[in-house]
Amino acid sequence: QRQGKERLSNPARLKHHDVPVLNLLSSDLCRRLQAEICGPFLVRHPLFRVCMHLDDGWLAEFCMSAVSVVHHHKDDNLFLAGNRSENAFVLIDGSIQYLQ
């Protein structure tokens, strides 16, 4: 019940499908937009920074093909013990608690 109240009190964030005009953008503009949104958070990690410096177009292509923005709520599970994970996460805001 507490979790439901918390989720209802936080306004929903816009997602790509909430803005139909984005479907009218060229693929190049979509790629650049995704890089502008995600890139600043990714280049905080040294590996992504090196890749970006080695290839100018890498970051935009990586953001478009392998990155999606997801929003998690308090008490959501990112990983569960014993389960294989198929994703990696970059924390943009807030904090997480890792328990095992």
Beta strands, then each sheet from edge to edge (+ up, - down):
end
